[in-house]
């Protein structure tokens, strides 16, 4: 499967460490500037295994304010955050993740219906989620070198719509190392994390929704 899908041609930038620092506020204020846009891809969920005719509502994930944006979060050290200057998602991250979950579940062909709130039949189950991490952390070594680590962490909760009873809850997380802090290596690393994570999510959702 192609790991990355580009929505326009772009040039790969150099490391963030070589650029002037900028605050979260400054990065967000520049969000209206034209930027190269990248997308992430859903997985083709496992088509074999338990099947159900149930319908699912996938709510937009809850996320902290620093992630509720179309910008890419970078942690240059343990206490600072900034955003990659030359790249953005096609929509705010929670909406993008919601779409990835819906398309990955739908691709299994093992459920009756899946969609966002306000669409389709009255759901049997609601899938609530929280994005705890979706970032690149830069770790500085004592010899002056640095290590880049992409990390995604999410929590999913399945609720039976009829009585609002929590059926199950589980955390999913993964990490990968981009070769550098250019947009293409970063999005490739994030896609490598998401591929098995989305597959695990879809299998788990179908398995526990009885």
C-alpha contacts under 8 A as a table, 3 or more apart, distances in Angstrom:
res1	aa1	res2	aa2	distance
2	X	5	X	7.28
3	X	40	X	7.93
3	X	41	X	7.30
3	X	188	X	5.99
3	X	191	X	5.98
3	X	192	X	7.24
4	X	38	X	7.86
4	X	39	X	6.99
4	X	40	X	6.35
4	X	41	X	7.07
4	X	184	X	7.93
4	X	187	X	6.81
4	X	188	X	6.04
4	X	191	X	7.10
5	X	38	X	6.62
5	X	39	X	5.62
5	X	40	X	6.60
5	X	41	X	7.22
6	X	9	X	6.98
6	X	37	X	6.97
6	X	38	X	5.13
6	X	39	X	6.24
7	X	36	X	7.85
7	X	37	X	5.80
7	X	38	X	5.85
7	X	39	X	6.98
8	X	36	X	6.44
8	X	37	X	6.47
8	X	38	X	7.75
9	X	36	X	7.29
10	X	36	X	5.81
12	X	182	X	5.33
12	X	183	X	6.14
12	X	184	X	6.75
13	X	86	X	7.05
13	X	181	X	7.61
13	X	182	X	5.01
13	X	183	X	6.98
14	X	18	X	7.27
14	X	181	X	6.68
14	X	182	X	5.89
15	X	18	X	5.74
15	X	19	X	7.42
15	X	180	X	6.69
15	X	181	X	4.93
15	X	182	X	6.46
16	X	19	X	5.33
16	X	84	X	7.13
16	X	181	X	6.42
17	X	20	X	7.84
17	X	76	X	7.63
21	X	82	X	7.65
22	X	26	X	6.10
22	X	27	X	6.59
22	X	82	X	6.30
23	X	26	X	5.20
23	X	27	X	6.28
23	X	81	X	7.30
23	X	82	X	5.93
24	X	27	X	5.14
24	X	28	X	6.19
24	X	66	X	7.79
24	X	81	X	6.67
24	X	82	X	5.45
24	X	83	X	7.05
25	X	28	X	5.23
25	X	29	X	6.13
26	X	29	X	5.09
26	X	30	X	6.45
27	X	30	X	5.33
27	X	31	X	6.69
27	X	82	X	7.02
27	X	83	X	6.10
27	X	85	X	7.47
28	X	31	X	5.16
28	X	71	X	7.83
29	X	32	X	7.29
30	X	33	X	5.65
31	X	34	X	7.99
31	X	70	X	7.96
31	X	71	X	7.49
35	X	86	X	5.86
35	X	87	X	5.60
35	X	88	X	6.47
36	X	86	X	6.42
36	X	87	X	5.08
36	X	88	X	6.50
37	X	87	X	5.74
37	X	88	X	5.00
37	X	89	X	5.57
37	X	90	X	5.93
38	X	87	X	7.08
38	X	88	X	6.33
38	X	89	X	5.39
38	X	90	X	6.53
38	X	187	X	7.58
39	X	89	X	5.99
39	X	90	X	6.29
40	X	100	X	7.83
40	X	187	X	7.47
40	X	191	X	6.47
41	X	100	X	6.77
41	X	191	X	7.28
42	X	100	X	4.84
42	X	101	X	7.12
42	X	103	X	6.10
42	X	104	X	5.23
42	X	195	X	7.44
42	X	198	X	7.43
43	X	100	X	7.92
43	X	103	X	7.82
43	X	104	X	5.21
43	X	107	X	7.85
43	X	195	X	5.88
43	X	198	X	6.49
43	X	199	X	6.58
44	X	104	X	5.81
44	X	107	X	5.47
44	X	108	X	6.62
44	X	199	X	7.68
45	X	104	X	5.55
45	X	105	X	6.30
45	X	106	X	7.88
45	X	107	X	5.61
45	X	108	X	4.59
45	X	198	X	7.83
45	X	199	X	5.59
45	X	202	X	6.51
45	X	203	X	7.63
46	X	49	X	7.52
46	X	108	X	5.48
46	X	199	X	7.10
46	X	202	X	7.96
46	X	203	X	7.15
47	X	107	X	7.76
47	X	108	X	4.59
47	X	109	X	6.18
47	X	110	X	6.51
48	X	108	X	7.91
48	X	110	X	7.80
49	X	110	X	7.98
50	X	110	X	7.21
50	X	206	X	6.96
50	X	207	X	6.55
51	X	110	X	4.62
51	X	111	X	6.07
51	X	206	X	7.19
52	X	110	X	6.14
52	X	111	X	4.96
52	X	112	X	6.45
52	X	206	X	7.38
53	X	110	X	7.76
53	X	111	X	5.24
53	X	112	X	4.08
53	X	113	X	7.56
54	X	111	X	6.07
54	X	112	X	5.07
54	X	113	X	6.80
54	X	123	X	7.54
54	X	124	X	5.82
54	X	125	X	7.57
55	X	111	X	6.87
55	X	112	X	5.22
55	X	113	X	4.45
55	X	114	X	5.75
55	X	121	X	7.28
55	X	122	X	7.54
55	X	123	X	4.89
55	X	124	X	5.25
55	X	125	X	6.55
56	X	113	X	6.07
56	X	114	X	4.62
56	X	115	X	6.62
56	X	123	X	5.19
56	X	124	X	6.04
56	X	125	X	4.95
56	X	126	X	5.72
56	X	127	X	7.05
57	X	114	X	5.85
57	X	115	X	5.37
57	X	116	X	5.45
57	X	117	X	5.87
57	X	123	X	5.79
57	X	124	X	7.98
57	X	125	X	6.30
57	X	126	X	4.66
57	X	127	X	6.02
58	X	98	X	6.75
58	X	101	X	7.60
58	X	102	X	6.69
58	X	114	X	7.13
58	X	115	X	5.99
58	X	116	X	5.07
58	X	117	X	6.77
58	X	126	X	6.00
58	X	127	X	4.84
58	X	128	X	6.62
59	X	98	X	7.01
59	X	116	X	5.94
59	X	117	X	6.16
59	X	126	X	7.07
59	X	127	X	6.12
59	X	128	X	5.59
59	X	129	X	7.31
60	X	94	X	6.07
60	X	95	X	6.03
60	X	97	X	7.92
60	X	98	X	5.42
60	X	116	X	7.56
60	X	128	X	7.53
60	X	129	X	7.41
61	X	94	X	5.29
61	X	95	X	7.42
61	X	97	X	7.39
61	X	98	X	6.50
61	X	128	X	6.62
61	X	129	X	4.75
61	X	130	X	5.08
61	X	131	X	6.45
62	X	94	X	6.97
62	X	129	X	6.32
62	X	130	X	4.61
62	X	131	X	6.21
63	X	66	X	7.99
63	X	67	X	5.99
63	X	68	X	5.96
63	X	94	X	6.81
63	X	130	X	5.86
63	X	131	X	5.06
63	X	132	X	6.75
64	X	67	X	5.56
64	X	68	X	6.34
64	X	131	X	7.73
64	X	132	X	7.62
65	X	68	X	5.04
65	X	69	X	7.65
66	X	69	X	7.01
66	X	73	X	7.48
67	X	70	X	7.97
67	X	71	X	7.78
67	X	72	X	7.99
67	X	73	X	7.03
67	X	93	X	6.62
67	X	94	X	7.81
67	X	134	X	7.39
68	X	92	X	5.99
68	X	93	X	5.96
68	X	94	X	6.32
69	X	91	X	7.65
69	X	92	X	4.51
69	X	93	X	5.83
70	X	88	X	5.39
70	X	89	X	4.84
70	X	90	X	6.82
70	X	91	X	5.40
70	X	92	X	4.12
70	X	93	X	5.62
71	X	83	X	6.14
71	X	84	X	6.98
71	X	87	X	6.99
71	X	88	X	4.82
71	X	89	X	6.40
71	X	92	X	7.69
71	X	93	X	7.93
72	X	83	X	5.31
72	X	84	X	5.51
72	X	87	X	7.19
72	X	88	X	6.34
72	X	89	X	7.64
72	X	135	X	6.94
73	X	81	X	6.93
73	X	82	X	6.10
73	X	83	X	4.78
73	X	84	X	6.67
73	X	134	X	7.20
73	X	135	X	5.04
73	X	136	X	6.49
74	X	81	X	5.75
74	X	82	X	5.26
74	X	83	X	5.40
74	X	84	X	6.52
74	X	135	X	5.80
74	X	136	X	4.87
74	X	137	X	5.97
74	X	138	X	7.59
75	X	78	X	6.87
75	X	79	X	7.70
75	X	80	X	5.85
75	X	81	X	4.61
75	X	82	X	6.39
75	X	135	X	7.29
75	X	136	X	6.10
75	X	137	X	4.60
75	X	138	X	6.00
76	X	80	X	6.21
76	X	81	X	6.45
76	X	82	X	7.44
76	X	137	X	6.20
76	X	138	X	4.93
76	X	139	X	7.22
77	X	80	X	5.57
77	X	81	X	7.61
77	X	137	X	7.18
77	X	138	X	6.20
77	X	139	X	6.52
77	X	140	X	7.73
84	X	87	X	6.23
86	X	183	X	7.55
87	X	183	X	6.35
89	X	92	X	6.71
89	X	93	X	6.99
89	X	96	X	7.92
90	X	96	X	7.74
91	X	95	X	6.56
91	X	96	X	6.11
92	X	95	X	5.59
92	X	96	X	6.32
93	X	96	X	4.99
93	X	97	X	6.11
94	X	97	X	5.16
94	X	98	X	6.12
94	X	131	X	7.68
95	X	98	X	5.04
95	X	99	X	6.28
96	X	99	X	5.19
96	X	100	X	6.32
97	X	100	X	5.01
97	X	101	X	6.24
98	X	101	X	5.25
98	X	102	X	6.28
98	X	116	X	7.88
99	X	102	X	5.14
99	X	103	X	6.10
100	X	103	X	5.32
100	X	104	X	5.98
101	X	104	X	5.19
101	X	105	X	6.11
101	X	198	X	6.87
101	X	202	X	7.80
102	X	105	X	5.28
102	X	106	X	6.05
102	X	114	X	6.28
102	X	115	X	6.05
102	X	116	X	7.61
103	X	106	X	5.06
103	X	107	X	6.08
104	X	107	X	5.27
104	X	108	X	7.01
104	X	198	X	6.87
104	X	199	X	7.55
104	X	202	X	6.93
105	X	108	X	5.70
105	X	109	X	7.85
105	X	111	X	7.86
105	X	114	X	7.15
105	X	202	X	5.49
106	X	109	X	6.01
106	X	110	X	7.79
106	X	111	X	7.27
106	X	113	X	7.37
106	X	114	X	6.31
108	X	111	X	7.47
110	X	206	X	7.90
111	X	114	X	7.51
111	X	206	X	7.63
113	X	120	X	7.56
114	X	120	X	7.89
115	X	119	X	6.24
115	X	120	X	6.83
116	X	119	X	6.03
120	X	123	X	7.95
123	X	126	X	6.79
123	X	161	X	6.48
124	X	160	X	6.08
124	X	161	X	5.43
124	X	162	X	6.96
125	X	158	X	6.61
125	X	159	X	5.55
125	X	160	X	4.58
125	X	161	X	5.12
125	X	209	X	7.54
126	X	158	X	5.79
126	X	159	X	5.13
126	X	160	X	6.42
126	X	161	X	6.15
127	X	156	X	6.85
127	X	157	X	5.87
127	X	158	X	4.75
127	X	159	X	6.47
128	X	156	X	5.78
128	X	157	X	5.07
128	X	158	X	6.25
128	X	159	X	7.59
129	X	154	X	6.89
129	X	155	X	5.47
129	X	156	X	4.41
129	X	157	X	6.11
130	X	154	X	5.56
130	X	155	X	5.19
130	X	156	X	6.67
131	X	134	X	7.15
131	X	152	X	7.93
131	X	153	X	6.24
131	X	154	X	4.60
131	X	155	X	6.70
132	X	152	X	7.53
132	X	153	X	5.32
132	X	154	X	5.52
132	X	155	X	7.49
133	X	151	X	6.45
133	X	152	X	4.94
133	X	153	X	4.81
133	X	154	X	6.97
134	X	150	X	7.62
134	X	151	X	5.75
134	X	152	X	4.46
134	X	153	X	6.65
135	X	150	X	5.77
135	X	151	X	5.53
135	X	152	X	6.70
136	X	148	X	6.56
136	X	149	X	5.47
136	X	150	X	4.36
136	X	151	X	6.30
136	X	186	X	7.88
137	X	148	X	5.80
137	X	149	X	5.20
137	X	150	X	6.42
137	X	151	X	7.73
138	X	146	X	6.48
138	X	147	X	5.65
138	X	148	X	4.70
138	X	149	X	6.47
139	X	146	X	5.40
139	X	147	X	5.10
139	X	148	X	6.49
139	X	149	X	7.96
140	X	144	X	6.45
140	X	145	X	6.00
140	X	146	X	4.39
140	X	147	X	6.55
141	X	144	X	5.46
141	X	145	X	5.32
141	X	146	X	5.72
141	X	147	X	7.72
142	X	145	X	7.31
147	X	177	X	7.93
148	X	177	X	5.78
148	X	178	X	6.29
148	X	179	X	7.62
148	X	180	X	7.00
148	X	181	X	7.43
149	X	175	X	6.75
149	X	176	X	5.90
149	X	177	X	4.69
149	X	178	X	6.74
150	X	175	X	5.39
150	X	176	X	5.19
150	X	177	X	5.76
150	X	178	X	6.86
150	X	186	X	7.35
150	X	189	X	6.57
150	X	190	X	6.46
151	X	173	X	7.46
151	X	174	X	5.93
151	X	175	X	4.39
151	X	176	X	6.72
151	X	190	X	7.52
151	X	193	X	7.81
152	X	173	X	5.46
152	X	174	X	5.59
152	X	175	X	6.44
152	X	190	X	7.68
152	X	193	X	7.26
152	X	194	X	7.99
153	X	171	X	7.26
153	X	172	X	5.75
153	X	173	X	4.13
153	X	174	X	6.62
154	X	171	X	5.70
154	X	172	X	5.27
154	X	173	X	6.24
155	X	169	X	7.24
155	X	170	X	5.72
155	X	171	X	4.19
155	X	172	X	6.15
156	X	169	X	5.56
156	X	170	X	5.46
156	X	171	X	6.24
156	X	172	X	7.87
157	X	166	X	7.05
157	X	167	X	7.55
157	X	168	X	5.81
157	X	169	X	4.24
157	X	170	X	6.64
158	X	166	X	5.91
158	X	167	X	5.44
158	X	168	X	5.44
158	X	169	X	6.38
158	X	205	X	7.53
158	X	209	X	7.69
159	X	164	X	5.69
159	X	165	X	5.45
159	X	166	X	4.39
159	X	167	X	5.49
159	X	168	X	7.47
160	X	163	X	6.11
160	X	164	X	5.22
160	X	165	X	5.33
160	X	166	X	6.42
160	X	167	X	6.56
161	X	164	X	5.04
161	X	165	X	7.42
166	X	169	X	7.68
167	X	208	X	7.41
167	X	209	X	7.31
168	X	208	X	7.00
172	X	197	X	6.74
172	X	201	X	7.76
173	X	197	X	7.15
174	X	193	X	5.62
174	X	194	X	7.93
174	X	197	X	7.35
175	X	190	X	7.98
175	X	193	X	6.05
176	X	189	X	5.66
176	X	190	X	7.25
176	X	192	X	7.28
176	X	193	X	6.50
177	X	189	X	6.30
178	X	181	X	7.02
178	X	185	X	5.18
178	X	186	X	5.33
178	X	188	X	7.37
178	X	189	X	5.29
179	X	185	X	5.93
179	X	186	X	7.83
180	X	185	X	6.20
180	X	186	X	7.30
181	X	185	X	6.82
181	X	186	X	6.27
182	X	185	X	5.75
182	X	186	X	6.29
183	X	186	X	5.17
183	X	187	X	6.07
184	X	187	X	5.37
184	X	188	X	6.12
185	X	188	X	5.10
185	X	189	X	6.18
186	X	189	X	5.15
186	X	190	X	6.27
187	X	190	X	5.03
187	X	191	X	6.07
188	X	191	X	5.09
188	X	192	X	6.24
189	X	192	X	5.10
189	X	193	X	6.47
190	X	193	X	5.13
190	X	194	X	6.20
191	X	194	X	4.94
191	X	195	X	6.06
192	X	195	X	5.55
192	X	196	X	7.48
193	X	196	X	6.43
193	X	197	X	6.40
194	X	197	X	4.86
194	X	198	X	5.68
195	X	198	X	5.62
195	X	199	X	6.41
196	X	199	X	5.05
196	X	200	X	6.11
197	X	200	X	5.13
197	X	201	X	6.13
198	X	201	X	4.93
198	X	202	X	6.18
199	X	202	X	5.33
199	X	203	X	6.31
200	X	203	X	5.32
200	X	204	X	6.02
201	X	204	X	5.16
201	X	205	X	6.03
202	X	205	X	5.21
202	X	206	X	6.31
203	X	206	X	5.42
203	X	207	X	6.04
204	X	207	X	5.02
204	X	208	X	6.15
205	X	208	X	5.62
205	X	209	X	6.09
206	X	209	X	5.40
206	X	210	X	7.99
207	X	210	X	7.33
